Amino acid sequence: MLTEQEAKVLKLLCEGKTNKDIAQTLGISIHTVKAHITHILQKFNVSNRTIAAYIAGKKDFYPD
């Protein structure tokens, strides 16, 4: 469902990291982080990152 990079972003998002923190951790731009989050929200059919993190936890989704 998610790409490998989207899964990494989601994992960090679930840890409460900011876009800036995620970008620094993964060595990508904030713009790219925002694009990945947009794709995650679309794939989960939700409107914000908090709901995406909740769903990921509720479904025991633990990306590598």
PDB file of N, CA, C and O in Angstrom:
ATOM      1  N   MET A   1       0.824  -1.194   0.000  1.00  0.00           N
ATOM      2  CA  MET A   1       0.000   0.000   0.000  1.00  0.00           C
ATOM      3  C   MET A   1       0.868   1.258   0.000  1.00  0.00           C
ATOM      4  O   MET A   1       0.678   2.136  -0.842  1.00  0.00           O
ATOM      5  N   LEU A   2       1.804   1.355   0.919  1.00  0.00           N
ATOM      6  CA  LEU A   2       2.696   2.509   0.971  1.00  0.00           C
ATOM      7  C   LEU A   2       4.042   2.156   0.349  1.00  0.00           C
ATOM      8  O   LEU A   2       4.475   1.004   0.375  1.00  0.00           O
ATOM      9  N   THR A   3       4.686   3.164  -0.207  1.00  0.00           N
ATOM     10  CA  THR A   3       6.046   2.952  -0.681  1.00  0.00           C
ATOM     11  C   THR A   3       6.959   2.828   0.537  1.00  0.00           C
ATOM     12  O   THR A   3       6.566   3.151   1.658  1.00  0.00           O
ATOM     13  N   GLU A   4       8.168   2.361   0.305  1.00  0.00           N
ATOM     14  CA  GLU A   4       9.125   2.222   1.400  1.00  0.00           C
ATOM     15  C   GLU A   4       9.385   3.575   2.071  1.00  0.00           C
ATOM     16  O   GLU A   4       9.439   3.663   3.298  1.00  0.00           O
ATOM     17  N   GLN A   5       9.544   4.617   1.270  1.00  0.00           N
ATOM     18  CA  GLN A   5       9.819   5.943   1.823  1.00  0.00           C
ATOM     19  C   GLN A   5       8.600   6.493   2.572  1.00  0.00           C
ATOM     20  O   GLN A   5       8.750   7.118   3.622  1.00  0.00           O
ATOM     21  N   GLU A   6       7.407   6.266   2.040  1.00  0.00           N
ATOM     22  CA  GLU A   6       6.195   6.699   2.747  1.00  0.00           C
ATOM     23  C   GLU A   6       6.077   5.989   4.088  1.00  0.00           C
ATOM     24  O   GLU A   6       5.669   6.596   5.078  1.00  0.00           O
ATOM     25  N   ALA A   7       6.428   4.713   4.127  1.00  0.00           N
ATOM     26  CA  ALA A   7       6.384   3.956   5.377  1.00  0.00           C
ATOM     27  C   ALA A   7       7.358   4.528   6.395  1.00  0.00           C
ATOM     28  O   ALA A   7       7.044   4.608   7.582  1.00  0.00           O
ATOM     29  N   LYS A   8       8.538   4.925   5.937  1.00  0.00           N
ATOM     30  CA  LYS A   8       9.524   5.539   6.841  1.00  0.00           C
ATOM     31  C   LYS A   8       8.992   6.857   7.386  1.00  0.00           C
ATOM     32  O   LYS A   8       9.121   7.146   8.576  1.00  0.00           O
ATOM     33  N   VAL A   9       8.390   7.654   6.502  1.00  0.00           N
ATOM     34  CA  VAL A   9       7.815   8.933   6.931  1.00  0.00           C
ATOM     35  C   VAL A   9       6.700   8.684   7.941  1.00  0.00           C
ATOM     36  O   VAL A   9       6.625   9.369   8.960  1.00  0.00           O
ATOM     37  N   LEU A  10       5.835   7.713   7.668  1.00  0.00           N
ATOM     38  CA  LEU A  10       4.733   7.409   8.577  1.00  0.00           C
ATOM     39  C   LEU A  10       5.251   6.970   9.937  1.00  0.00           C
ATOM     40  O   LEU A  10       4.709   7.378  10.965  1.00  0.00           O
ATOM     41  N   LYS A  11       6.277   6.156   9.959  1.00  0.00           N
ATOM     42  CA  LYS A  11       6.843   5.704  11.235  1.00  0.00           C
ATOM     43  C   LYS A  11       7.308   6.900  12.064  1.00  0.00           C
ATOM     44  O   LYS A  11       7.025   6.977  13.259  1.00  0.00           O
ATOM     45  N   LEU A  12       8.018   7.830  11.431  1.00  0.00           N
ATOM     46  CA  LEU A  12       8.504   9.021  12.141  1.00  0.00           C
ATOM     47  C   LEU A  12       7.348   9.930  12.546  1.00  0.00           C
ATOM     48  O   LEU A  12       7.368  10.536  13.617  1.00  0.00           O
ATOM     49  N   LEU A  13       6.343  10.018  11.679  1.00  0.00           N
ATOM     50  CA  LEU A  13       5.149  10.803  11.989  1.00  0.00           C
ATOM     51  C   LEU A  13       4.466  10.223  13.232  1.00  0.00           C
ATOM     52  O   LEU A  13       4.014  10.968  14.101  1.00  0.00           O
ATOM     53  N   CYS A  14       4.393   8.889  13.310  1.00  0.00           N
ATOM     54  CA  CYS A  14       3.781   8.221  14.460  1.00  0.00           C
ATOM     55  C   CYS A  14       4.574   8.473  15.743  1.00  0.00           C
ATOM     56  O   CYS A  14       4.018   8.434  16.841  1.00  0.00           O
ATOM     57  N   GLU A  15       5.856   8.726  15.598  1.00  0.00           N
ATOM     58  CA  GLU A  15       6.704   9.038  16.754  1.00  0.00           C
ATOM     59  C   GLU A  15       6.572  10.497  17.176  1.00  0.00           C
ATOM     60  O   GLU A  15       7.194  10.924  18.149  1.00  0.00           O
ATOM     61  N   GLY A  16       5.757  11.267  16.437  1.00  0.00           N
ATOM     62  CA  GLY A  16       5.519  12.659  16.791  1.00  0.00           C
ATOM     63  C   GLY A  16       6.532  13.631  16.223  1.00  0.00           C
ATOM     64  O   GLY A  16       6.608  14.777  16.665  1.00  0.00           O
ATOM     65  N   LYS A  17       7.306  13.189  15.256  1.00  0.00           N
ATOM     66  CA  LYS A  17       8.322  14.054  14.660  1.00  0.00           C
ATOM     67  C   LYS A  17       7.673  15.131  13.802  1.00  0.00           C
ATOM     68  O   LYS A  17       6.613  14.917  13.215  1.00  0.00           O
ATOM     69  N   THR A  18       8.316  16.281  13.735  1.00  0.00           N
ATOM     70  CA  THR A  18       7.860  17.369  12.865  1.00  0.00           C
ATOM     71  C   THR A  18       8.338  17.095  11.442  1.00  0.00           C
ATOM     72  O   THR A  18       9.180  16.227  11.212  1.00  0.00           O
ATOM     73  N   ASN A  19       7.791  17.844  10.497  1.00  0.00           N
ATOM     74  CA  ASN A  19       8.247  17.711   9.105  1.00  0.00           C
ATOM     75  C   ASN A  19       9.745  17.977   9.005  1.00  0.00           C
ATOM     76  O   ASN A  19      10.456  17.285   8.276  1.00  0.00           O
ATOM     77  N   LYS A  20      10.217  18.972   9.733  1.00  0.00           N
ATOM     78  CA  LYS A  20      11.637  19.308   9.715  1.00  0.00           C
ATOM     79  C   LYS A  20      12.474  18.147  10.261  1.00  0.00           C
ATOM     80  O   LYS A  20      13.499  17.788   9.681  1.00  0.00           O
ATOM     81  N   ASP A  21      12.032  17.565  11.373  1.00  0.00           N
ATOM     82  CA  ASP A  21      12.739  16.428  11.959  1.00  0.00           C
ATOM     83  C   ASP A  21      12.775  15.245  10.991  1.00  0.00           C
ATOM     84  O   ASP A  21      13.808  14.595  10.829  1.00  0.00           O
ATOM     85  N   ILE A  22      11.636  14.975  10.353  1.00  0.00           N
ATOM     86  CA  ILE A  22      11.553  13.866   9.402  1.00  0.00           C
ATOM     87  C   ILE A  22      12.514  14.104   8.244  1.00  0.00           C
ATOM     88  O   ILE A  22      13.234  13.197   7.826  1.00  0.00           O
ATOM     89  N   ALA A  23      12.518  15.327   7.732  1.00  0.00           N
ATOM     90  CA  ALA A  23      13.401  15.669   6.618  1.00  0.00           C
ATOM     91  C   ALA A  23      14.865  15.457   6.998  1.00  0.00           C
ATOM     92  O   ALA A  23      15.634  14.882   6.228  1.00  0.00           O
ATOM     93  N   GLN A  24      15.239  15.916   8.169  1.00  0.00           N
ATOM     94  CA  GLN A  24      16.623  15.773   8.615  1.00  0.00           C
ATOM     95  C   GLN A  24      16.990  14.305   8.837  1.00  0.00           C
ATOM     96  O   GLN A  24      18.084  13.876   8.471  1.00  0.00           O
ATOM     97  N   THR A  25      16.093  13.550   9.427  1.00  0.00           N
ATOM     98  CA  THR A  25      16.356  12.141   9.702  1.00  0.00           C
ATOM     99  C   THR A  25      16.547  11.342   8.418  1.00  0.00           C
ATOM    100  O   THR A  25      17.434  10.493   8.329  1.00  0.00           O
ATOM    101  N   LEU A  26      15.709  11.623   7.429  1.00  0.00           N
ATOM    102  CA  LEU A  26      15.749  10.858   6.181  1.00  0.00           C
ATOM    103  C   LEU A  26      16.654  11.473   5.115  1.00  0.00           C
ATOM    104  O   LEU A  26      16.898  10.865   4.073  1.00  0.00           O
ATOM    105  N   GLY A  27      17.148  12.678   5.383  1.00  0.00           N
ATOM    106  CA  GLY A  27      18.021  13.339   4.422  1.00  0.00           C
ATOM    107  C   GLY A  27      17.299  13.779   3.162  1.00  0.00           C
ATOM    108  O   GLY A  27      17.847  13.719   2.061  1.00  0.00           O
ATOM    109  N   ILE A  28      16.046  14.230   3.342  1.00  0.00           N
ATOM    110  CA  ILE A  28      15.249  14.720   2.220  1.00  0.00           C
ATOM    111  C   ILE A  28      14.738  16.127   2.553  1.00  0.00           C
ATOM    112  O   ILE A  28      14.863  16.591   3.686  1.00  0.00           O
ATOM    113  N   SER A  29      14.171  16.789   1.561  1.00  0.00           N
ATOM    114  CA  SER A  29      13.678  18.143   1.792  1.00  0.00           C
ATOM    115  C   SER A  29      12.327  18.125   2.499  1.00  0.00           C
ATOM    116  O   SER A  29      11.607  17.126   2.470  1.00  0.00           O
ATOM    117  N   ILE A  30      12.000  19.237   3.129  1.00  0.00           N
ATOM    118  CA  ILE A  30      10.696  19.372   3.780  1.00  0.00           C
ATOM    119  C   ILE A  30       9.589  19.255   2.731  1.00  0.00           C
ATOM    120  O   ILE A  30       8.532  18.683   2.998  1.00  0.00           O
ATOM    121  N   HIS A  31       9.834  19.793   1.552  1.00  0.00           N
ATOM    122  CA  HIS A  31       8.855  19.697   0.460  1.00  0.00           C
ATOM    123  C   HIS A  31       8.555  18.229   0.143  1.00  0.00           C
ATOM    124  O   HIS A  31       7.398  17.862  -0.061  1.00  0.00           O
ATOM    125  N   THR A  32       9.584  17.402   0.102  1.00  0.00           N
ATOM    126  CA  THR A  32       9.415  15.974  -0.173  1.00  0.00           C
ATOM    127  C   THR A  32       8.659  15.293   0.958  1.00  0.00           C
ATOM    128  O   THR A  32       7.814  14.433   0.710  1.00  0.00           O
ATOM    129  N   VAL A  33       8.954  15.670   2.196  1.00  0.00           N
ATOM    130  CA  VAL A  33       8.219  15.125   3.346  1.00  0.00           C
ATOM    131  C   VAL A  33       6.740  15.461   3.202  1.00  0.00           C
ATOM    132  O   VAL A  33       5.888  14.591   3.383  1.00  0.00           O
ATOM    133  N   LYS A  34       6.428  16.700   2.882  1.00  0.00           N
ATOM    134  CA  LYS A  34       5.034  17.116   2.720  1.00  0.00           C
ATOM    135  C   LYS A  34       4.350  16.321   1.617  1.00  0.00           C
ATOM    136  O   LYS A  34       3.184  15.949   1.750  1.00  0.00           O
ATOM    137  N   ALA A  35       5.069  16.057   0.527  1.00  0.00           N
ATOM    138  CA  ALA A  35       4.507  15.270  -0.579  1.00  0.00           C
ATOM    139  C   ALA A  35       4.207  13.843  -0.111  1.00  0.00           C
ATOM    140  O   ALA A  35       3.151  13.293  -0.421  1.00  0.00           O
ATOM    141  N   HIS A  36       5.133  13.255   0.628  1.00  0.00           N
ATOM    142  CA  HIS A  36       4.905  11.898   1.142  1.00  0.00           C
ATOM    143  C   HIS A  36       3.709  11.868   2.091  1.00  0.00           C
ATOM    144  O   HIS A  36       2.895  10.947   2.034  1.00  0.00           O
ATOM    145  N   ILE A  37       3.602  12.861   2.952  1.00  0.00           N
ATOM    146  CA  ILE A  37       2.473  12.912   3.887  1.00  0.00           C
ATOM    147  C   ILE A  37       1.159  13.064   3.120  1.00  0.00           C
ATOM    148  O   ILE A  37       0.162  12.434   3.471  1.00  0.00           O
ATOM    149  N   THR A  38       1.154  13.884   2.091  1.00  0.00           N
ATOM    150  CA  THR A  38      -0.040  14.036   1.259  1.00  0.00           C
ATOM    151  C   THR A  38      -0.452  12.702   0.662  1.00  0.00           C
ATOM    152  O   THR A  38      -1.635  12.361   0.661  1.00  0.00           O
ATOM    153  N   HIS A  39       0.522  11.936   0.149  1.00  0.00           N
ATOM    154  CA  HIS A  39       0.228  10.623  -0.428  1.00  0.00           C
ATOM    155  C   HIS A  39      -0.301   9.655   0.632  1.00  0.00           C
ATOM    156  O   HIS A  39      -1.227   8.887   0.372  1.00  0.00           O
ATOM    157  N   ILE A  40       0.291   9.698   1.822  1.00  0.00           N
ATOM    158  CA  ILE A  40      -0.175   8.841   2.921  1.00  0.00           C
ATOM    159  C   ILE A  40      -1.622   9.172   3.271  1.00  0.00           C
ATOM    160  O   ILE A  40      -2.444   8.271   3.434  1.00  0.00           O
ATOM    161  N   LEU A  41      -1.933  10.453   3.387  1.00  0.00           N
ATOM    162  CA  LEU A  41      -3.299  10.869   3.722  1.00  0.00           C
ATOM    163  C   LEU A  41      -4.280  10.406   2.654  1.00  0.00           C
ATOM    164  O   LEU A  41      -5.381   9.956   2.971  1.00  0.00           O
ATOM    165  N   GLN A  42      -3.881  10.516   1.386  1.00  0.00           N
ATOM    166  CA  GLN A  42      -4.741  10.077   0.288  1.00  0.00           C
ATOM    167  C   GLN A  42      -4.959   8.569   0.341  1.00  0.00           C
ATOM    168  O   GLN A  42      -6.082   8.096   0.168  1.00  0.00           O
ATOM    169  N   LYS A  43      -3.891   7.814   0.579  1.00  0.00           N
ATOM    170  CA  LYS A  43      -3.996   6.362   0.612  1.00  0.00           C
ATOM    171  C   LYS A  43      -4.817   5.877   1.804  1.00  0.00           C
ATOM    172  O   LYS A  43      -5.510   4.864   1.705  1.00  0.00           O
ATOM    173  N   PHE A  44      -4.747   6.585   2.922  1.00  0.00           N
ATOM    174  CA  PHE A  44      -5.534   6.232   4.101  1.00  0.00           C
ATOM    175  C   PHE A  44      -6.926   6.865   4.058  1.00  0.00           C
ATOM    176  O   PHE A  44      -7.784   6.554   4.885  1.00  0.00           O
ATOM    177  N   ASN A  45      -7.139   7.753   3.089  1.00  0.00           N
ATOM    178  CA  ASN A  45      -8.411   8.461   2.930  1.00  0.00           C
ATOM    179  C   ASN A  45      -8.784   9.224   4.207  1.00  0.00           C
ATOM    180  O   ASN A  45      -9.899   9.115   4.717  1.00  0.00           O
ATOM    181  N   VAL A  46      -7.813   9.999   4.704  1.00  0.00           N
ATOM    182  CA  VAL A  46      -8.019  10.818   5.899  1.00  0.00           C
ATOM    183  C   VAL A  46      -7.578  12.249   5.612  1.00  0.00           C
ATOM    184  O   VAL A  46      -6.932  12.525   4.601  1.00  0.00           O
ATOM    185  N   SER A  47      -7.938  13.152   6.521  1.00  0.00           N
ATOM    186  CA  SER A  47      -7.679  14.567   6.271  1.00  0.00           C
ATOM    187  C   SER A  47      -6.480  15.149   7.009  1.00  0.00           C
ATOM    188  O   SER A  47      -6.055  16.263   6.703  1.00  0.00           O
ATOM    189  N   ASN A  48      -5.920  14.409   7.989  1.00  0.00           N
ATOM    190  CA  ASN A  48      -4.761  14.971   8.681  1.00  0.00           C
ATOM    191  C   ASN A  48      -3.843  13.886   9.225  1.00  0.00           C
ATOM    192  O   ASN A  48      -4.211  12.715   9.313  1.00  0.00           O
ATOM    193  N   ARG A  49      -2.643  14.309   9.584  1.00  0.00           N
ATOM    194  CA  ARG A  49      -1.592  13.384  10.018  1.00  0.00           C
ATOM    195  C   ARG A  49      -1.905  12.687  11.334  1.00  0.00           C
ATOM    196  O   ARG A  49      -1.462  11.560  11.559  1.00  0.00           O
ATOM    197  N   THR A  50      -2.659  13.343  12.202  1.00  0.00           N
ATOM    198  CA  THR A  50      -3.017  12.730  13.475  1.00  0.00           C
ATOM    199  C   THR A  50      -3.897  11.512  13.251  1.00  0.00           C
ATOM    200  O   THR A  50      -3.699  10.473  13.880  1.00  0.00           O
ATOM    201  N   ILE A  51      -4.856  11.637  12.366  1.00  0.00           N
ATOM    202  CA  ILE A  51      -5.737  10.510  12.060  1.00  0.00           C
ATOM    203  C   ILE A  51      -4.948   9.396  11.374  1.00  0.00           C
ATOM    204  O   ILE A  51      -5.166   8.219  11.661  1.00  0.00           O
ATOM    205  N   ALA A  52      -4.039   9.753  10.474  1.00  0.00           N
ATOM    206  CA  ALA A  52      -3.206   8.745   9.807  1.00  0.00           C
ATOM    207  C   ALA A  52      -2.382   7.966  10.836  1.00  0.00           C
ATOM    208  O   ALA A  52      -2.281   6.743  10.749  1.00  0.00           O
ATOM    209  N   ALA A  53      -1.799   8.661  11.798  1.00  0.00           N
ATOM    210  CA  ALA A  53      -1.001   8.003  12.836  1.00  0.00           C
ATOM    211  C   ALA A  53      -1.891   7.110  13.697  1.00  0.00           C
ATOM    212  O   ALA A  53      -1.484   6.013  14.079  1.00  0.00           O
ATOM    213  N   TYR A  54      -3.087   7.567  14.001  1.00  0.00           N
ATOM    214  CA  TYR A  54      -4.026   6.771  14.789  1.00  0.00           C
ATOM    215  C   TYR A  54      -4.380   5.474  14.061  1.00  0.00           C
ATOM    216  O   TYR A  54      -4.360   4.392  14.648  1.00  0.00           O
ATOM    217  N   ILE A  55      -4.704   5.602  12.774  1.00  0.00           N
ATOM    218  CA  ILE A  55      -5.057   4.421  11.976  1.00  0.00           C
ATOM    219  C   ILE A  55      -3.874   3.465  11.892  1.00  0.00           C
ATOM    220  O   ILE A  55      -4.044   2.251  12.012  1.00  0.00           O
ATOM    221  N   ALA A  56      -2.697   3.998  11.690  1.00  0.00           N
ATOM    222  CA  ALA A  56      -1.506   3.153  11.607  1.00  0.00           C
ATOM    223  C   ALA A  56      -1.322   2.366  12.901  1.00  0.00           C
ATOM    224  O   ALA A  56      -0.989   1.182  12.861  1.00  0.00           O
ATOM    225  N   GLY A  57      -1.532   2.998  14.024  1.00  0.00           N
ATOM    226  CA  GLY A  57      -1.408   2.318  15.306  1.00  0.00           C
ATOM    227  C   GLY A  57      -2.533   1.335  15.554  1.00  0.00           C
ATOM    228  O   GLY A  57      -2.307   0.241  16.070  1.00  0.00           O
ATOM    229  N   LYS A  58      -3.730   1.718  15.193  1.00  0.00           N
ATOM    230  CA  LYS A  58      -4.915   0.881  15.414  1.00  0.00           C
ATOM    231  C   LYS A  58      -4.847  -0.409  14.608  1.00  0.00           C
ATOM    232  O   LYS A  58      -5.284  -1.461  15.073  1.00  0.00           O
ATOM    233  N   LYS A  59      -4.295  -0.324  13.395  1.00  0.00           N
ATOM    234  CA  LYS A  59      -4.200  -1.502  12.535  1.00  0.00           C
ATOM    235  C   LYS A  59      -2.889  -2.241  12.748  1.00  0.00           C
ATOM    236  O   LYS A  59      -2.533  -3.119  11.961  1.00  0.00           O
ATOM    237  N   ASP A  60      -2.181  -1.896  13.792  1.00  0.00           N
ATOM    238  CA  ASP A  60      -0.880  -2.504  14.060  1.00  0.00           C
ATOM    239  C   ASP A  60       0.049  -2.395  12.863  1.00  0.00           C
ATOM    240  O   ASP A  60       0.772  -3.333  12.529  1.00  0.00           O
ATOM    241  N   PHE A  61       0.016  -1.242  12.230  1.00  0.00           N
ATOM    242  CA  PHE A  61       0.875  -0.991  11.077  1.00  0.00           C
ATOM    243  C   PHE A  61       2.195  -0.457  11.587  1.00  0.00           C
ATOM    244  O   PHE A  61       2.271   0.666  12.085  1.00  0.00           O
ATOM    245  N   TYR A  62       3.214  -1.247  11.463  1.00  0.00           N
ATOM    246  CA  TYR A  62       4.530  -0.839  11.912  1.00  0.00           C
ATOM    247  C   TYR A  62       5.498  -0.947  10.753  1.00  0.00           C
ATOM    248  O   TYR A  62       6.058  -2.015  10.511  1.00  0.00           O
ATOM    249  N   PRO A  63       5.705   0.163  10.023  1.00  0.00           N
ATOM    250  CA  PRO A  63       6.623   0.108   8.885  1.00  0.00           C
ATOM    251  C   PRO A  63       8.057  -0.134   9.346  1.00  0.00           C
ATOM    252  O   PRO A  63       8.430   0.185  10.476  1.00  0.00           O
ATOM    253  N   ASP A  64       8.837  -0.698   8.456  1.00  0.00           N
ATOM    254  CA  ASP A  64      10.263  -0.949   8.762  1.00  0.00           C
ATOM    255  C   ASP A  64      11.037   0.337   8.883  1.00  0.00           C
ATOM    256  O   ASP A  64      12.242   0.311   9.135  1.00  0.00           O
TER     257      ASP A  64
END
